[in-house]
Amino acid sequence: MLLIVASLQTVGKQSASLEPKNLSQDTNFIQDNVLIPTRSGVEISAIIVRKESISLPLPAILFYTTYDQGAGDANFGKRSADRDYVGIVAYTRGIKTDLRHYQPYENEATDIYDIIDWISKQPWCDGRVGMFGGSYTGFAQWSAAKNPHPALKTIVPQVAVMPGFDTPMENNVQMTLGFYWPHNSIYKKEPVRQSLPFEWFDEGIAFGAMDSLAGYKSPIFQKWLAHPAYDHYWQSMVPTPEEYANLHIPVLTTTGYYDGSQIGALQYFKRHHQYHKDANHYLVIGPYDHWGGQRRPAPNLMGYEIDSVAQVDMMELAYQWFDYVLKERPKPILLKNKVNYQVMGTNKWRHSATLQAMNNDTLTLYLDRFNLVETKPEKPQF
């Protein structure tokens, strides 16, 4: 177990602003390569960050990730420690330990339960845990919500993917992401040449043999291809209707109009409200891509200058939410209703009780060969 003392940055007073905060001139204890036991017998690697000046138990914020990005991962724990929480970064089973145990999406429900159970029993934790993070980390929170540990008090799933629903396929249409993602992010092999999808197309080989062009057989890619429809394998990874109905903790979802995982993020929101009529679940959506919906958005998105009010630091919003739920601070001022959306070009946020209430009109269009028309064609064509 490695003990590191890291110095931090300078701080200002807390405010309701969604600008990122400056940090205090305090020091953190960072414990790296901590091994957390699970019922499966497979230990989970974790980083624990605590502020040196605080000896009392604190709420803990868990960032659970499938990516090993090196020493910088500790920053996810430092951000929590800087705000007087205990910060934990925990890795998916097999990451930073033995990759033979790695099974993406399949073990989060039980592993995260065991991780939270362990965290809640540590002397530095007051028995309360929150979770945040985006993409795979967003999904992991929904998997943990299938059978939430009593110590889990809130989740902030940002740009959350929904396995089998929006990745590695969408509407049962496979994406090359299913091969590229494990190749680059998990196995960390030499980058795939950009011409590979074109070589696959030109050679006319089966989609399932695409990995052969990289010289090996990808176990993750092959397993996913064995489930080409949104079947029980995928559905079992996220809450059932009964589990949504029993999810009573507060939830904050963030996503963007240009987020590739938007359909998954919104599906979680829709289903939670569908099966739990009084779900304490808020949504923030604006002109953000996959990164902007979980971090601080860039001022210019693909040529569109984002309105100034839309330049919201989603990380700061997450911590204001934690302060609201775990420290009885005021609710973030942006959250004026369950659905909070930025209308592009108006420099204004609007707020609705439901997704349906966002619009005041509907338009039905029909495809007439090459055009969308308001009158249904007499003869279907394509």
C-alpha positions as CSV (number, residue, x, y, z in Angstrom):
1,M,0.0,0.0,0.0
2,L,1.6,3.3,-1.1
3,L,1.1,6.4,1.1
4,I,1.6,9.7,-0.7
5,V,1.1,13.2,0.7
6,A,0.1,15.6,-2.1
7,S,-0.2,19.4,-1.9
8,L,-3.2,21.1,-3.5
9,Q,-4.1,24.5,-4.9
10,T,-5.5,27.7,-3.5
11,V,-9.0,28.2,-2.5
12,G,-11.9,30.7,-2.4
13,K,-15.3,30.7,-0.6
14,Q,-18.1,28.4,-1.6
15,S,-20.8,29.9,-3.7
16,A,-23.9,28.8,-5.7
17,S,-22.0,29.5,-8.9
18,L,-21.4,26.6,-11.3
19,E,-17.9,27.9,-12.0
20,P,-15.2,25.4,-10.8
21,K,-13.9,26.2,-7.3
22,N,-10.4,27.0,-6.4
23,L,-9.0,24.5,-3.9
24,S,-7.5,24.8,-0.4
25,Q,-3.9,24.9,0.6
26,D,-4.4,21.7,2.5
27,T,-2.7,18.3,2.0
28,N,-4.2,14.9,1.1
29,F,-3.3,11.4,2.1
30,I,-3.5,9.2,-1.0
31,Q,-3.5,5.5,-0.6
32,D,-2.9,3.7,-3.9
33,N,-3.4,0.1,-4.9
34,V,-5.8,-0.6,-2.0
35,L,-7.4,-4.0,-2.6
36,I,-11.1,-4.2,-1.7
37,P,-12.5,-7.8,-1.1
38,T,-15.7,-9.0,-2.9
39,R,-17.9,-12.0,-2.4
40,S,-16.6,-13.4,-5.7
41,G,-13.1,-13.6,-4.3
42,V,-11.8,-11.2,-6.9
43,E,-10.3,-8.1,-5.3
44,I,-11.0,-4.6,-6.6
45,S,-8.1,-2.1,-6.9
46,A,-8.8,1.3,-5.5
47,I,-7.4,4.7,-4.6
48,I,-8.4,6.4,-1.4
49,V,-7.9,10.1,-0.9
50,R,-8.5,11.9,2.5
51,K,-7.8,15.4,3.6
52,E,-5.0,15.4,6.2
53,S,-6.6,18.0,8.4
54,I,-9.9,16.2,9.0
55,S,-10.0,13.3,11.4
56,L,-13.8,12.9,11.8
57,P,-15.7,10.4,9.6
58,L,-17.0,11.9,6.4
59,P,-19.4,11.0,3.6
60,A,-17.5,9.2,0.8
61,I,-17.8,9.8,-2.9
62,L,-17.1,6.8,-5.2
63,F,-15.9,7.2,-8.7
64,Y,-16.0,3.7,-10.3
65,T,-14.2,3.4,-13.6
66,T,-13.2,0.8,-16.2
67,Y,-10.2,2.9,-17.4
68,D,-6.7,2.8,-16.0
69,Q,-5.3,6.2,-17.1
70,G,-2.3,6.3,-14.8
71,A,-1.5,8.6,-11.9
72,G,-4.0,11.2,-13.0
73,D,-6.8,8.9,-11.9
74,A,-6.2,10.1,-8.3
75,N,-7.6,13.5,-9.3
76,F,-11.1,12.1,-9.2
77,G,-10.5,11.3,-5.5
78,K,-8.7,14.6,-4.8
79,R,-11.7,16.6,-6.1
80,S,-13.9,14.9,-3.4
81,A,-11.3,15.4,-0.6
82,D,-10.9,19.1,-1.5
83,R,-14.6,19.4,-0.8
84,D,-14.4,17.7,2.6
85,Y,-15.5,14.2,1.4
86,V,-13.4,11.0,1.3
87,G,-12.7,10.3,-2.4
88,I,-12.5,6.8,-3.7
89,V,-11.5,5.7,-7.2
90,A,-12.4,2.0,-7.7
91,Y,-11.6,0.0,-10.8
92,T,-13.6,-2.6,-12.6
93,R,-12.5,-6.1,-11.6
94,G,-9.4,-7.1,-13.6
95,I,-8.3,-3.5,-14.2
96,K,-4.9,-2.9,-12.5
97,T,-5.1,-6.5,-11.1
98,D,-5.5,-9.5,-13.5
99,L,-7.2,-8.7,-16.8
100,R,-8.3,-12.3,-17.1
101,H,-11.1,-11.4,-14.6
102,Y,-12.3,-8.5,-16.7
103,Q,-16.0,-8.8,-17.9
104,P,-17.3,-5.5,-19.0
105,Y,-20.8,-4.6,-17.7
106,E,-21.4,-8.0,-16.2
107,N,-20.4,-7.7,-12.5
108,E,-21.1,-4.1,-11.5
109,A,-24.3,-4.8,-9.6
110,T,-22.6,-7.2,-7.1
111,D,-19.1,-5.7,-7.1
112,I,-20.2,-2.2,-6.4
113,Y,-22.5,-3.4,-3.6
114,D,-19.4,-5.1,-2.0
115,I,-17.3,-2.0,-2.6
116,I,-19.8,0.3,-0.9
117,D,-20.2,-2.2,1.9
118,W,-16.5,-2.1,2.5
119,I,-16.3,1.7,2.3
120,S,-19.2,2.2,4.7
121,K,-17.5,0.2,7.4
122,Q,-14.2,2.1,7.3
123,P,-13.4,4.4,10.3
124,W,-13.0,7.4,7.9
125,C,-16.5,7.0,6.5
126,D,-19.7,8.2,8.3
127,G,-21.7,5.4,6.6
128,R,-22.9,7.5,3.6
129,V,-21.7,7.1,0.0
130,G,-22.5,9.0,-3.2
131,M,-21.5,8.1,-6.7
132,F,-20.8,10.2,-9.8
133,G,-19.2,10.0,-13.2
134,G,-19.9,9.6,-16.9
135,S,-20.2,7.0,-19.7
136,Y,-19.3,3.6,-18.4
137,T,-19.1,5.1,-14.9
138,G,-22.6,6.4,-15.4
139,F,-23.9,3.0,-16.4
140,A,-22.2,1.5,-13.3
141,Q,-24.3,3.6,-11.0
142,W,-27.5,2.3,-12.7
143,S,-26.2,-1.2,-12.3
144,A,-25.6,-0.5,-8.6
145,A,-29.1,0.8,-8.4
146,K,-30.5,-2.6,-9.2
147,N,-30.0,-3.6,-5.6
148,P,-28.6,-0.5,-3.9
149,H,-26.6,-0.8,-0.7
150,P,-28.3,1.0,2.2
151,A,-25.2,3.3,2.5
152,L,-25.7,4.5,-1.1
153,K,-27.5,7.8,-0.7
154,T,-27.4,9.3,-4.2
155,I,-26.1,8.8,-7.7
156,V,-25.1,11.3,-10.4
157,P,-25.0,9.3,-13.6
158,Q,-23.6,11.6,-16.4
159,V,-23.9,10.7,-20.1
160,A,-24.6,7.1,-18.9
161,V,-24.4,4.4,-21.6
162,M,-27.0,1.6,-21.6
163,P,-25.3,-1.6,-22.7
164,G,-26.9,-3.2,-25.8
165,F,-29.3,-0.2,-26.1
166,D,-26.9,2.5,-27.3
167,T,-23.5,0.7,-27.2
168,P,-21.9,-1.3,-28.7
169,M,-25.0,-1.3,-31.0
170,E,-28.0,1.0,-31.4
171,N,-31.3,-0.3,-32.6
172,N,-29.6,-3.7,-33.1
173,V,-27.1,-2.1,-35.6
174,Q,-23.6,-3.0,-34.7
175,M,-20.9,-0.4,-34.4
176,T,-17.2,-0.8,-35.0
177,L,-16.9,0.6,-31.5
178,G,-17.5,-3.0,-30.3
179,F,-14.1,-3.9,-31.7
180,Y,-12.2,-0.6,-31.3
181,W,-13.1,0.1,-27.7
182,P,-11.7,-3.1,-26.0
183,H,-8.7,-3.1,-28.4
184,N,-7.7,0.5,-27.5
185,S,-9.0,1.0,-24.0
186,I,-8.8,-2.4,-22.3
187,Y,-6.2,-4.6,-24.1
188,K,-4.2,-1.4,-25.0
189,K,-2.8,-2.9,-28.1
190,E,-1.1,-1.0,-30.9
191,P,-3.7,1.5,-32.3
192,V,-5.8,0.0,-35.1
193,R,-4.9,1.4,-38.5
194,Q,-7.6,3.8,-39.8
195,S,-8.0,1.9,-43.0
196,L,-9.1,-1.3,-41.2
197,P,-12.9,-0.8,-41.6
198,F,-12.4,-0.1,-45.3
199,E,-10.2,-3.2,-45.7
200,W,-13.0,-5.2,-44.0
201,F,-15.5,-3.8,-46.4
202,D,-13.4,-4.3,-49.5
203,E,-12.5,-7.8,-48.6
204,G,-16.1,-8.7,-48.0
205,I,-15.4,-10.8,-44.8
206,A,-18.0,-11.2,-42.0
207,F,-18.3,-8.4,-39.5
208,G,-17.5,-10.9,-36.8
209,A,-14.1,-11.5,-38.4
210,M,-13.1,-7.8,-38.3
211,D,-10.7,-8.5,-35.4
212,S,-8.8,-11.0,-37.6
213,L,-7.5,-8.0,-39.6
214,A,-5.8,-6.8,-36.5
215,G,-4.2,-10.2,-36.1
216,Y,-6.1,-11.7,-33.1
217,K,-9.5,-12.7,-31.8
218,S,-11.0,-10.2,-29.3
219,P,-12.9,-12.0,-26.5
220,I,-15.0,-9.0,-25.7
221,F,-15.9,-8.2,-29.3
222,Q,-16.8,-11.9,-29.9
223,K,-19.0,-12.1,-26.7
224,W,-20.9,-9.0,-27.6
225,L,-21.5,-10.3,-31.2
226,A,-23.1,-13.4,-29.6
227,H,-25.9,-11.1,-28.4
228,P,-26.9,-9.2,-31.5
229,A,-30.3,-8.2,-30.1
230,Y,-31.3,-6.4,-26.9
231,D,-31.8,-9.7,-25.2
232,H,-31.7,-10.8,-21.5
233,Y,-27.9,-10.6,-21.5
234,W,-28.0,-6.9,-22.0
235,Q,-31.3,-6.2,-20.1
236,S,-30.0,-7.9,-17.0
237,M,-27.3,-5.3,-16.6
238,V,-29.7,-2.4,-15.7
239,P,-32.7,-2.1,-13.4
240,T,-35.9,-4.0,-14.1
241,P,-39.3,-2.2,-13.8
242,E,-39.5,-3.5,-10.2
243,E,-36.0,-2.3,-9.4
244,Y,-36.8,1.2,-10.8
245,A,-39.9,1.3,-8.7
246,N,-37.9,0.5,-5.6
247,L,-35.2,3.1,-6.3
248,H,-35.9,5.9,-3.8
249,I,-32.6,7.7,-3.5
250,P,-32.1,11.1,-5.2
251,V,-30.7,11.0,-8.7
252,L,-29.2,13.7,-11.0
253,T,-28.8,12.8,-14.7
254,T,-26.8,15.1,-17.0
255,T,-26.4,14.6,-20.8
256,G,-26.3,16.7,-24.0
257,Y,-28.2,17.1,-27.3
258,Y,-25.0,16.0,-29.1
259,D,-24.0,13.2,-26.6
260,G,-23.7,9.8,-28.3
261,S,-25.1,8.2,-25.2
262,Q,-28.1,10.6,-24.9
263,I,-30.6,7.9,-25.8
264,G,-29.4,5.7,-23.0
265,A,-29.2,8.5,-20.5
266,L,-32.8,9.6,-21.3
267,Q,-34.0,6.0,-21.3
268,Y,-32.9,5.6,-17.6
269,F,-34.6,8.9,-16.8
270,K,-37.8,7.9,-18.6
271,R,-38.0,4.4,-17.1
272,H,-37.3,5.6,-13.6
273,H,-40.2,8.0,-13.8
274,Q,-42.4,5.5,-15.6
275,Y,-42.1,2.9,-12.9
276,H,-41.7,5.2,-9.9
277,K,-44.2,8.0,-10.1
278,D,-42.6,10.1,-7.4
279,A,-39.0,9.5,-8.4
280,N,-36.6,12.1,-7.0
281,H,-34.8,12.3,-10.3
282,Y,-33.6,15.5,-12.0
283,L,-32.3,15.9,-15.5
284,V,-30.0,18.6,-17.0
285,I,-29.6,18.6,-20.7
286,G,-28.0,21.3,-23.0
287,P,-25.8,21.8,-26.1
288,Y,-23.2,19.3,-25.0
289,D,-21.3,16.4,-26.5
290,H,-20.2,13.3,-24.5
291,W,-17.5,15.2,-22.8
292,G,-19.4,18.4,-22.2
293,G,-22.2,16.5,-20.5
294,Q,-19.8,15.3,-17.7
295,R,-17.1,18.0,-17.5
296,R,-16.9,21.7,-18.4
297,P,-18.2,22.1,-22.0
298,A,-16.0,23.8,-24.6
299,P,-17.4,27.3,-25.6
300,N,-17.5,26.2,-29.3
301,L,-19.1,22.9,-30.3
302,M,-18.6,21.9,-33.9
303,G,-18.9,25.5,-35.0
304,Y,-21.7,26.5,-32.6
305,E,-20.9,29.1,-30.0
306,I,-22.5,27.8,-26.9
307,D,-24.7,30.4,-25.0
308,S,-22.9,31.8,-21.9
309,V,-25.6,30.4,-19.6
310,A,-24.9,26.9,-21.0
311,Q,-21.3,27.0,-20.0
312,V,-22.0,25.0,-16.9
313,D,-19.3,23.0,-15.2
314,M,-21.0,19.6,-14.8
315,M,-18.4,18.4,-12.2
316,E,-19.2,21.4,-10.0
317,L,-22.9,20.8,-10.4
318,A,-22.4,17.2,-9.2
319,Y,-20.6,18.4,-6.1
320,Q,-23.3,21.0,-5.4
321,W,-25.8,18.1,-5.6
322,F,-23.7,16.1,-3.1
323,D,-23.7,19.0,-0.8
324,Y,-27.5,19.3,-1.1
325,V,-28.1,15.6,-0.5
326,L,-25.3,14.8,2.0
327,K,-24.7,18.1,3.8
328,E,-28.2,19.7,3.7
329,R,-27.0,22.6,1.6
330,P,-29.3,24.4,-0.7
331,K,-30.4,22.6,-3.9
332,P,-28.4,23.8,-7.0
333,I,-30.1,26.8,-8.4
334,L,-30.2,25.3,-11.9
335,L,-32.6,22.6,-10.7
336,K,-35.8,24.4,-10.7
337,N,-37.8,21.4,-12.0
338,K,-37.3,17.8,-12.8
339,V,-36.3,18.6,-16.5
340,N,-33.9,21.5,-16.9
341,Y,-32.9,22.3,-20.5
342,Q,-31.0,25.0,-22.3
343,V,-32.8,26.4,-25.4
344,M,-30.0,27.0,-27.9
345,G,-29.7,30.6,-29.1
346,T,-31.8,32.1,-26.4
347,N,-29.2,32.2,-23.7
348,K,-31.9,30.9,-21.3
349,W,-32.6,27.8,-19.3
350,R,-36.1,26.4,-19.1
351,H,-37.6,24.0,-16.6
352,S,-40.4,21.5,-17.0
353,A,-42.0,18.8,-14.8
354,T,-41.7,16.1,-17.5
355,L,-40.0,15.5,-20.9
356,Q,-43.4,15.7,-22.6
357,A,-43.9,19.2,-21.2
358,M,-40.8,20.6,-22.9
359,N,-42.7,21.0,-26.2
360,N,-45.9,22.9,-27.0
361,D,-46.6,21.3,-30.3
362,T,-46.0,18.1,-32.4
363,L,-45.4,17.6,-36.1
364,T,-45.9,14.3,-37.9
365,L,-43.9,13.9,-41.1
366,Y,-43.9,11.1,-43.7
367,L,-41.1,10.0,-46.0
368,D,-42.1,10.4,-49.6
369,R,-39.2,9.0,-51.5
370,F,-36.7,11.8,-51.0
371,N,-38.7,14.3,-49.0
372,L,-40.4,14.6,-45.6
373,V,-44.1,15.7,-46.1
374,E,-47.0,16.4,-43.8
375,T,-49.5,14.3,-45.9
376,K,-49.2,10.5,-45.8
377,P,-48.3,9.3,-49.3
378,E,-51.0,7.1,-50.9
379,K,-48.4,4.6,-52.1
380,P,-45.5,3.6,-49.8
381,Q,-42.2,3.9,-51.6
382,F,-38.6,3.6,-50.7
